[in-house]
Amino acid sequence: MKVILTQDIKKLGKAGELKEVSDGYARNYLIPKGLAEEATSMKLKEVEEKNLSKSRKKAKEKAAALETKEKLDGNSVTIKVKTGGGDKLFGAVTTGEIADILQKEYGVSIDKKKIDIKESIKHLGDYKVKIKLYPEVQAEIQVTVISK
């Protein structure tokens, strides 16, 4: 029997997939528990439309990420901070501060969780920072930390 999964099921598939399972497994377990529904022509069309809309949404998100990458990639950001003698900072430069400066300078809203700093920024100098915009789209910027 062909069924459409309504939830992710370990070792069987993800929600929205069409699977061929035994009649007993479908009628006695999957359908009564609400994990799947019988694959009728109407249900198949609904699933196809949902998948199309998901793919369109993903394409739009990826295009927006690529556009943002073009704005940011290779650019630099300067952060002015207080120092405690020499080149050591009071505290550290955080991803939130970098996100705020990107918003002000480039008009790009980026979640601070998507900014990847390899080592904590606790000294003056230049640092390479990666920004994860989409699963396969990353931008790299130069962060320059200077004294006030």
N, C-alpha and C positions, 0 to 999 in steps of 0.2 A: 504494500500500500504506500502511496506517496503522501507525505505530510509536509506541512510548512511549519518550521519551528518558530515558536513565539518567544522562547527564551534560549539563552546559551546553555547547551548541555554538553558536559564533559564527554569526550570521545565520540560525540555524534555530530555536533556542528554548532554554528552560531545562529542567533535569532534572524529570521527572514530567509534562511536557506531552505531549499527544497531537498528532501531526503527520501530515499526508498527504504522502508523498514518493514518488518514482518507485521501481518495483520493483528496478531495478538498483542504485540508490543505497543502498537498504535492504539488499539481499542481499549486495552486493559490498563495501560500505564500513561502514555503520553497525552492522549486526548482528555481523559478524566482529570488529570492533574493540571491541565491547562498549559502544558509544555509545548503542545503542538496542536494543529488543526488540520483536518483533511484537506487535501489539495484539490479544490474544484477550479473550474475555469475562471470564475469570478475572483476567487482568492488569489490565483496565479497572476491575474491582471493587476490586482491591488499591490501585490508584492513587487511586481515589475515596475509599477509607477513609483513606489516608495524608493526602490533602488535607483531609479533614474533621478529622482529629486535629491537623493543623498549624493550621487555622483556629481550632479550640477553644483550642489552646495560645496563639496570638496574642491571642485575646480575653481570656484569663485574664491574660496579661502586661499588656495595655492597661488592664484593670480595676485591677490592682495599681498601675500607674503613676498612674492617676487618683486612687486612694486616697492614694498618697504625695503627690501634688500638693496635695490638699486639706489634708494635714497641714502642708506646708511653705509653700505659696504665701502671700506677704505677711508672713510671720513674719520675725523678726530674730534674729541670732546675734551675741554679743559675744565678741571675742577680746582677751585681755590679752597684751601683748608688751613687751619691753624696748625703750626708745628711746635714741637716742644724742644727746640734746640737741635741744630743739625738738620737732618732730613727726616726725622721720625715724626709721625703724626700723632695728634691726640685722638685716640680711637682708630678707626679705619674707614675707608671709603666703602659704602655699601651698594648693593645692587639697586636699592630704592633710590639712592641719590643719583646714580647713573640713569635710571629710568626717568626721573624728574628732569634731568638736564636734556635728555633726548626729546622729551615732550616739549620743553621750552625752545630748544634750538631748531629742531627739525619737524616739530608738530606731529611726531609719531608716538602713539600710545603703546607702550610695551609693558607687559607684566614683568615685575621684578624677578619672578621665578624663572623666566626664560633667559635671563642674563647669566652667562657662565663665566665666572672669574676663577682662573686656575689657582692662583695663590692670593691670599688676602692682601689688600692694598693698604700697607701701613707705613710706606715711605714715599718720599717725593720721587717722581720719575714718570716714565712711559710704560704703559701696560697694554697688552693685546687682550681684548675681551670679545668673546663670541656671544652672539644673540641667536637663540633658536626660535625662528619665526614659524616654522612648519616642520613636520618630521624630516623632510629631506632638504629644507631650505634654511641656511644659516648665513648670517652676516657677521663680518668681523670689523670692529672699530678700534681705534687707538684712543686710550684714555691717558691724558697727561695730567698729573697731579702737581700743582705748584703751591707755593706758600702765599698767604694773604699779605 
